C-alpha cells in the first residue's frame, strides 16, 4: 500500500468503526465503493488496489493489500 487507508484523516485498522457511507481515502484519492451481499460495503483503491471491507455493523472487517 502506498499510503495508509484513512477516513477523516485517521488511519483505519481492522476492528475500527467506519460508517459504510463514509468514503475512505487511499493513495490520495477517494476509494470506489460497492455494496456487498452480506450488508456491508467494500472499497477499492484505484491506484494500489487495496480493498477495505466494512461489515454491516460498521466495523472494518479486513484490509487486503
N, C-alpha and C positions, 0 to 999 in steps of 0.2 A: 504494500500500500504506500503510495507516495506521501500522503498526509493523513492524519487521523480523521476518522468519520466523526463529525460533530453535529450538534443540534444546539442552536442558540449560543454557539461559541464553546460549549463544553464537550470534551471528548467522550464518546459513547463506548461503553463496555457491556459485556453480557450481564444481564440482570438489571441494568439501568432502566428507569422509567423513560419512555419515549412515546409520546402521543402518536398514534398511527397516522394522524393527519398533518403532523409537523414534518416539513421536508428537510431531511438531513443533508449535510454538505460534505463532499469528499473531493479532494484534488482541486479545491477552489470553486466547484460548481455544485448546483443542486443535483441530488440523485434522482433518477427516474423511479417512480413507484408503481406497483400494481397490487391489487387486492389478491388475497390467496383464498383457496377453498376452506382453509382452517380458520378464517375470520380475521386474519392479521393482514399485514402489508409487507411486501418485500421491496427494498430499494436497491438499485444497482448503479454504480459509478460508471459513467461513460468513458472515463479515462483509464482507470486501473482495474476495472471490472469487479471491485469489491462488492459483495452482496451483504446487506444489512437486513436481518429478519426481525420484524416486530410482531410479537404474538398478539392475539385478540385481547389479552389483558393489558396491553400497552407496554410490556416489558421487552427489551432487546433479548431475543432468544438465541441469536447466533450472528457472528460476523465472519464471513468467508472471504479470504483474500488470497 
